[in-house]
Amino acid sequence: MELNKIPHEVSYRNVKYPRVELKTGKLLLVLPFGFDPEIVLRKHKRWICKKIEFIENCLKEAENKEIAERKEKEFREIIHSLVERISEEMGEKLNKIYFRTMRTKWASCSTKKNLTVNKLMKFLPEHLLYYIIFHEIAHLKQKRHNERFWGIIEKKFDDYKVLERELFIYWFCVA
């Protein structure tokens, strides 16, 4: 793939170092003011091409995914039930559960032990709902996505990389 044919946006911001973001299939270069985007594209070309190929494959797979059909009430009941079950299993307790539409993530867990659930999760199969809730409650034990965190996840889900990919694919189906 030629550098000039890679569709991208450039955002100049008050940042110290340039970074490359590929969220939901769009390439964004976040650069310090005056920085040449071609330098970043050349430096990260291999990574960008690999990610673009991954996203294209996921988009193809998204065409064949089935979307769950749930009423809002049923979805909330499932989430509350999963939170109760997983919290007990992990010995952690959440304070509140919030439901809202989120643009870039399936869910988040705050340091105040509040869980925010993306309303778009209602379209996911139940095994992915379970995984997401487990993932977020695991953040009460380990805040960052570091080796210890993924160790917690892997004890329960030895196929977590497959699940993460599946979530990425579903994002194209519902967002």
C-alpha positions in Angstrom: 0.0 0.0 0.0 1.4 3.4 -1.0 1.6 6.0 1.7 -0.3 8.7 -0.2 -3.1 6.2 -0.8 -3.7 5.6 2.9 -6.8 7.6 3.8 -6.1 9.6 6.9 -6.9 12.7 8.9 -4.4 14.9 10.7 -5.2 16.7 13.9 -2.7 19.2 15.1 -2.8 19.5 18.9 -0.8 20.8 21.8 1.0 17.4 22.3 4.6 16.6 22.8 4.8 13.4 20.7 3.0 12.3 17.6 0.7 9.3 17.7 -1.3 7.1 15.3 -4.9 6.1 16.1 -6.9 3.6 14.1 -10.3 3.7 15.9 -13.3 2.1 14.1 -11.4 2.0 10.9 -10.4 5.6 10.5 -6.7 6.5 10.6 -6.0 9.6 12.6 -2.6 11.2 13.1 -2.4 13.3 16.2 0.6 15.6 15.8 2.4 18.5 17.5 1.9 21.8 15.6 4.1 22.0 12.5 4.9 18.2 12.5 5.1 16.6 9.0 2.5 13.8 8.7 4.6 12.0 6.1 7.3 11.3 8.7 4.7 9.5 10.9 3.2 7.6 8.0 6.6 6.4 6.8 7.7 5.4 10.4 4.5 3.4 11.1 3.7 2.2 7.6 4.1 -1.5 8.4 1.9 -1.2 11.6 -0.7 0.9 9.7 -1.0 -1.6 6.8 -1.3 -4.5 9.2 -4.1 -2.8 11.1 -5.9 -1.8 8.0 -5.8 -5.4 6.8 -7.1 -6.6 10.2 -10.0 -4.0 10.0 -10.9 -5.0 6.4 -11.0 -8.7 7.5 -13.2 -7.8 10.5 -15.5 -5.8 8.3 -16.0 -8.8 6.0 -16.8 -11.0 9.1 -19.2 -8.4 10.4 -21.5 -9.0 7.4 -22.3 -12.5 8.7 -22.8 -11.7 12.4 -26.2 -12.1 13.9 -27.5 -9.2 16.1 -29.4 -10.1 19.3 -32.9 -8.6 19.5 -33.6 -7.6 23.1 -36.0 -5.1 24.7 -34.3 -2.5 26.9 -35.9 -4.0 30.0 -34.6 -7.5 29.2 -31.1 -6.2 28.5 -30.9 -4.3 31.8 -32.1 -7.4 33.7 -29.4 -9.5 32.0 -26.7 -6.9 32.9 -27.8 -6.7 36.5 -27.9 -10.4 36.8 -24.4 -10.7 35.3 -23.0 -8.0 37.6 -24.4 -9.7 40.6 -23.0 -13.1 39.6 -19.6 -11.9 38.5 -19.2 -9.5 41.5 -19.8 -12.4 43.9 -17.5 -14.7 41.9 -14.7 -12.1 42.0 -15.3 -10.8 45.5 -15.9 -7.3 44.3 -18.8 -5.0 44.7 -20.0 -2.3 42.3 -21.8 0.8 43.6 -24.0 1.8 40.6 -24.7 0.8 37.1 -25.4 3.4 34.4 -26.6 2.8 30.9 -25.7 5.2 28.1 -24.6 5.2 24.5 -20.9 5.4 24.2 -18.9 6.2 21.0 -15.7 4.2 21.5 -16.2 1.5 24.2 -18.5 -1.2 25.3 -18.3 -0.3 29.0 -16.2 1.3 31.6 -15.6 1.0 35.4 -14.7 4.0 37.4 -12.4 4.2 40.4 -15.6 4.9 42.4 -16.8 1.4 41.4 -19.5 2.6 39.1 -20.1 0.6 35.9 -21.2 2.4 32.8 -22.6 0.1 30.1 -22.9 1.0 26.5 -26.6 0.6 25.4 -25.3 -0.9 22.2 -24.3 -4.0 24.1 -28.0 -5.1 24.0 -27.3 -6.3 20.4 -24.4 -8.6 21.5 -24.7 -12.3 22.2 -24.8 -13.2 25.9 -21.4 -14.7 26.1 -19.9 -11.4 25.1 -22.0 -9.5 27.6 -20.6 -11.9 30.3 -17.0 -11.2 29.0 -17.4 -7.5 29.0 -18.8 -7.3 32.5 -16.1 -9.7 33.8 -13.5 -7.5 32.0 -14.8 -4.3 33.7 -15.1 -5.9 37.2 -11.5 -7.1 36.7 -10.5 -3.5 36.6 -11.4 -3.2 40.3 -8.6 -5.6 40.9 -6.2 -4.1 38.4 -6.8 -0.7 36.9 -4.7 -0.8 33.8 -4.5 -3.3 30.8 -1.2 -4.6 31.9 0.2 -8.2 32.3 -1.4 -8.7 35.7 -4.8 -7.6 34.3 -4.7 -9.9 31.3 -3.6 -12.7 33.7 -6.9 -12.2 35.6 -8.8 -12.3 32.4 -6.9 -15.3 31.0 -7.7 -17.4 34.1 -11.4 -17.2 33.2 -11.2 -16.8 29.5 -8.2 -18.6 27.9 -9.6 -17.5 24.5 -9.9 -13.8 25.5 -8.1 -12.7 22.3 -10.8 -14.4 20.2 -13.4 -12.6 22.3 -11.7 -9.3 21.9 -11.6 -9.7 18.1 -15.3 -10.7 18.1 -16.1 -7.5 20.0 -14.2 -5.5 17.5 -16.2 -7.2 14.7 -19.5 -6.5 16.4 -18.6 -2.9 16.8 -18.9 -2.6 13.0 -22.4 -4.2 13.2 -24.0 -2.0 15.8 -22.1 1.3 16.0 
